[in-house]
Every structure is written in structure tokens, then in C-alpha cells.
Amino acid sequence: MDIKKILFKTNSIDVEKALPDAIILCSKEGKIQWVNDIASEIFETSKMHLLTSNISDFIENPMTLIINSVTMHKPVITKFTGREIYFDMTVKEIDEGYVLDFRDAVQSGSQGQPDKTSDTVNREKNNFLLKLTNDLKAPIQSIVGFSQAMTDGLGGKMTEQQEKYIRIINKNSSELMYFIGKLLELSQTESALKTPEKKTFDILGLVNTLVRFNEQLYKDKDIKLTVKPEEGLRKTISSDDEIIKNILQDLLEVMLRSVDIGDIIISLSTPDNEYTSARNLPQGSYTMITISSNALLLSEHDLECMFDPYKIVDSANRKNVLRAMVLASVKNLVQSLSGTIWIESQILKNTSFNILIPSD
């Protein structure tokens, strides 16, 4: 098998640059058909063993990651089976199957010196944030817990002024705890270490359960929350229900923290191929979820930074950095499901978050 000819057919992998990486050619079912010497080295086994194996023997959830890389046209982070070792994997689909290009975190530069790629720097930044936020959570949880206990009278009777100060401490530390949690969530989604796990479930049932879970939050405000499934909605879908639940919970929190009155409507529909093609999505079955509010009014300046917390901190809109963090996490999670998300806002009318995710 002439691997160079196959690689040339991808039209996007530079053979001279790719071959120093670990290259594996596998069938559509994951059966390994060709490997180079570097692949044998990084997987710490012989080429003969690799050629009698399936890619699933060496990396976790390979077929899902392969499809994600092909769909999103970008590298994905892979984890070796049974080992805390991570590689960037770029995938190109060809007639023979898939060409997998594995690149280590540190690559040799033009002068033979280690040169960290931007992806590697981002991963190290996110790992640092993960450790930092975990270290911060414990002391902040203590402040929240003890201040709440003092408010409840555990430390004895307080003066009216002392009680006022303790309530301020509890409120602000609780807000800080929420902020830290969302920063942790953003770091986790940017690291992309969690691979979606497909299950078959009832999407309408999931949404209704989520609404009941948040009932107290919207009932404490003058908000009416309604679920509107379209007639003929395909209720049973195959996706990662935990990721979808996380996405919808974050979007609801954005809505509920931003408005005190009005209607919030969660609409569910099954779009046709023409609609999904207009969003540059591959052909297939999709579910569309729209969360809209007639009280959340956004300006053009708001829309520019909605999904980018790094951009918003340099703008006049810094007060919405928390919202941008949450929405950036949501966008990362939607993309992990090979879906897409966008916002539509009509001035003085309503704002809607629209999600399209594969349902097969």
C-alpha cells in the first residue's frame, strides 16, 4: 500500500510534514491497515501488533473522536487507553477509511528545538486553571458554609449590623463560588477531554425534567416558563443526555439571571435537510432546541462578545464576562456533539438561543 499516494488524496495533509508524526490508516470500522514507525513508538508496540489490532485497542472512544475531527475539520485530543497520555489527532476521511495523524504536545521547531503550538499552550493554560479553581473552591466553600451557619444563628446572637454584614459576606462569597464553578466548567470544555457518550433517550422528557428542577428559580420571579414541542417532534434521539442537560441548564441560568419578568419559551422541533444544510451541517437527522425570552434585550455590542469571555474583558461590556464564560462553555459543549449554536435578537422584541444537534 502506497501511503504517500493515499495522503496526497486528502488534499490537506502535507506529506513531508505529516510523515514525521505518527500516521495510522484504518478502515471505516477502525481496523488498522497501515502504520509508520513513529506510530509504533508512541503506542509502544510492534507494527505487526498494530496491524492485527483495532484503533479502539489503543485510544478511548476513537470512532466518536474520528467523526468529530472530520465534521469540525480540526484536531481533537485523544487519550490513550489505560494511560494518562494525550495526543492531538487530525483525521481525514478517504475512500480507504481514515488517515489519523497523531501529534505530541511538543513538536520540533525548524532549528530542532522544542516549539509549543498554540493548542498546547491553550491546553496547559486550561490545566492550570483547572488546578487553580479546584484549589480556590475549598476555602470559598468554607466561607459560604460558615457565613450561612452564622446567619442561621449557629454562632450565637448577633447585632442587627453584624447580621447585615454576614449576609453580605454570604451573598458575595456565593456569587464568587458560582463564578469559580463556571470558570472551571469553561476550562474543562476547552480542554475537550470529555468524549460524548451516546444514549437513546426522550428529549422532551429531559426538557420537562429540567423545567421542574428550575421551578423555584423562575417562580420566585415574575416569569412564565413554557415548553412547546412541535407537532410530529421526534422525541427519541441518540446523543449524550448529560451534555445536553448541561447545555440547557446553563442557557436557562443565563436567562433567569438576566431577567425578572416576562416569558421564557423552550421550543423543540425536527428540522428538515434544507434547513440544516443552510447551517453548513452534514446531512442527517437533527433536533433543534430554541430558548427564547421576550425580556432579554441585547444590543449589537452585546452580540459581538456573547461567546467570547477573552474579548469581553477588553470591552466596555466587562460586567457581562460571567455570561460570556457560560455561553463559551455552552458553545464548546454543542460543538463536542457536532452541533451548532447561534443567537437571534430582535430589538425590543425577544432574544433566542438556537441549538442544532445530531439526533442519530
N, C-alpha and C positions, 0 to 999 in steps of 0.2 A: 504494500500500500504506500503510495507516494503522498506523505503528509503535507509536503510543501504545496503540491497541486491543490489539495483539499483546502489548505489555509488560504491560498490565493483566491479561492472561490468565495470566501466570506466577504471580500472587498473592504474589510475594515480592520483586520488583524495584520499588522506589519510583520511579515515572516522573520526578517532579520532581528526585530526587537522581541518578537514573541518566543522564538525558539529557546533563548536562554532561560525563559520561565519554564515552569512545569506545564507541559501540554498533555492533555488526555483527549482522545476521541472516543466517544461512547455512542451506543445505539440509542434510539428513542426510548428503549426500555431500561437504559442505564448500563448495559453490558459493555465493559471496557474493550475496545478494539485495537487501540494503538496508544503507546505512551513514549515519552522521551526519557533520557537518562535522569534529568532533573526530577521528573515525577517519581521515579524510583527512589531517589534520595530523600525527597521531602516526606514521602509516605513510609520510608524506612522498610522497604521490602523489595523483592526482586521484580524485574519486569515480567518474568514468567508468571509470578503470582498475581500481579496486577492484571495480566491478560486473561486470567482464568477467573476474574472476580467481577463484581458489580460495583459501580461507584458508591452505592449505598453502604458498602462494607467499610468505606474509608471516611466519608463525611456525613454529617447528620442532615436529614431531610433534603437530600440532593435534588430530587425532581422538582420540588417546590421552589428551591433556590434557582434552579436552572430556568424554569419558566419565568420567575420574577426578573432575572437578568435579561432574558430575551425580550420580555414585554417592555421593561423600563429602559432598555438599551444602556445599562450601566453596570458596574461591578457590584457584587453582593459579598457580604462577609460570610465565610464558611467556617464551621467548627469541625475539627477532626473528631471522629468517633472515639469516645473514651479518653480523649486528651484535651487539655486546655490550650490548644494551638489553633490560631486563626489565620486564614489567608483570604486575600481578595480574589474572587473568582469572576472572570469575564466570560460570557458564554455567547457563542454564535451558532445559530441553527443552520444546518446544511442538509443536503439530501441524505447523506450517510448517517445523520444523527445530530450530535452536538460536539463542538470543539470547546473544551474547557481550558482556560488559561489561568493558572494559579500564580499569584504574585505575592511574595512575602512582604511583611510590613516595611522592611528596609531593602531598598534596591541599590545597586552600584551606580554611581554617577559617571559622568563622562570621563572623569580622571581616575576612576577606580575607587573613589571614596564614597562612603555611605551617603545617600541623599534621601531624606524623608519626603515622601509625597504628601500632597495636601490631605489626601484621605487618611494617611497615617497620623498626621498632626491632629486632624479632627478626632480621630479615634482616641488618641492619647488625651486630648482635651476633655472628651466625654468621660473617659475612665477617671480622670482627675476629679471632674465634677461629681461623678457617682460616689467616689470615696469621700469627697468633701461634704456633700449633702447628707450622706449617711452619718458622718461624724457630727454634723450640726443637729440632726434630728433628736438625739437623746437629750441634750441639755434643754432644747426648746420644749420638748415634751414634758420635762420636769417643771419648767416654768408654767406651762399651761395647766398641768395637773395640780401643782401646789397652789397656784392662784385661784383655781376653781374651788379647791378644798377650803381655802380661806374665805372665799365668797360664801360658801355653804356653811360657814361657822365652825369649821374644824379646829381652827387655831384660837378660838375664843372670840368674845365680843369685841367688835371694832367700832371706832367712832364713824360717824357718817362720812367724814372726809377720807379716812383710811379705806373705807369700803369703796368709795368712789375711785380712789387710786388703784386699788386691787382690781376692780372691774376693767379699768383702762388697760392695766398690765395684761389681764387675761384676754381681752379683746385683741390687743395688738400682737401678743405672742401667738394667738390662734391664727391670726392673719399671716404672720410670719411662717408658721408651721405649714399653712396651705401653700404659701409661695415656695417654700423649700420642697414640698411634695411635688409641685408642678415643675420645678427646675429638675428634680430627679427624674420625673417622667420624660421630660424633653431629652435629657442626656441618654436615657435608656432607648428611646425611639430613634435618636440619631445614631447610636451605636449599632442599631439594627441586628442585635444578637438574638432576638426572639424570632423564631420562624413560625409563621402561621400554621395552625393545625386544623385541618378541615373536619367539620362535623356536619351532619344533617340536622337541621332544627327549624322551628317555626319562627320566622322573623317577626310576624305580627305579635305572637305571644311574648317574644323577647321585649318588644317595644312597650307593650301593655304592662309588663312586669316592671320595666324601668320607670314608667309613669307613676305606678303605685309606690315605688321606692322613694320618689321625689315628691310625693303628695304633700307632705308637711311643708316643704320649702315653698311651693307655689301657693298653697292655701294660706300661708302667713302673709302673703301679698295679695293684691287685688288682680290676680292673674287667672285666666281660664286656659287650661291646657287640654287640647283635644287631639285624638289620634284619628286620622282619616285615611283608611286604606281604599285604593281604587277598586271598582268592581272588576272581578276577574284577576285580582292580585295573586301571583304565585307565592303562597305563604311558605312552603317548604323549600329551603335553599341549602346549599352546601358551602360553608365558609367557616371562619374562626369566630364562633359566637362570643368569646371573651373579648377579642379585639373590637368587634362591632359594638359590644356593650360599653367598652371603654370609650370608643369614639362618640357614641350618642350621649353618654353621661357627661363627657367634657363639653360637648356642644350645649347641652341643657344647662350646665352650670354657667357657661358664658352668657346665655340668655337670662337666666334667673338672677345672676349677679349684676346684670346691666339694666334691667327694667323692674319696675314695681307695679305696673298696671298693664292691662291690655290682654290680647290673645296670643297664645303660642300654639301653633298647629304643627303636628308631625304627620306628614303625608307619605304614603308608601305606594309605589307603582312599579309595574314591569314594563320598561321602555322597549320600543321596537329597535331593530337593527339600524334603521336610518338615523334614529336619534343618537345611539351610541357611536355610530361611525362619525357623526358630526363632532364628537368629542375625542376623535382620534383613538378610539379604543378598538381592540381586535374584535372580530365577530364572535358572538356567543351570547349566553343568557346573562342578564344583569338585573339587579334590583336597585331602584332609585329611592332614596330617603331624603326628604326635604323638611327642614325645621325652620319655620318662619315666625316672625313676630311683627306685629303692627306698631310696636312701641320702641323697637330698637332701630334708631335712625342713625345712619352713618354718612359721613361726608366723603368726598373723593380722596381727601388726605387720609382719612381712616382706612380706606380700602387699600391704599398703597402699601401699608405696613401690616396688614391683618395677619399674615402668616410668617412674618419675619421679625422676631424679637431683637435680632442684632442690628437691624436697620432702624427700628423704632427708638432705640436708646439714643440715637444721634438726631432725632427729630424733635419737633415741638410737641409731639404726642406721647411723651415718655410715660405719662400716667397710665397708659394702656399697655405697658410692657407685659404685665401678667396675662392679659387676654391674648396677646400675640404669642406668648410662650405656650399657652394651652392650645391655641389653634395650630401652631407649628407642630406640636406633638400629634394633633389630630391628623394633619396632612401627612406626616410620616407614617402613621398607622394605616391610613387609607391607601397610601402607595404600597405598603407592605402586602396589602390584599390585591394589588394590581388594579386598584380603582383610581378614581379621580374626585376631587372636591373643588367647588368654586362658590363664590358669594354673588348674589344678586341683590342690589339695594335700590329701591325707588324712593327718592327724597320725599319725605312727609307721608309715605305710604307704608312700606314694610321692608324688612330685610330677611333674606332666606339663605341658609346654608344648604347646598345641594351636594349629595353624595351618590356616586355610581360605583357599585361593586359587583364583581362577577358572582353569579349565584349557582354555578356548577362546580 
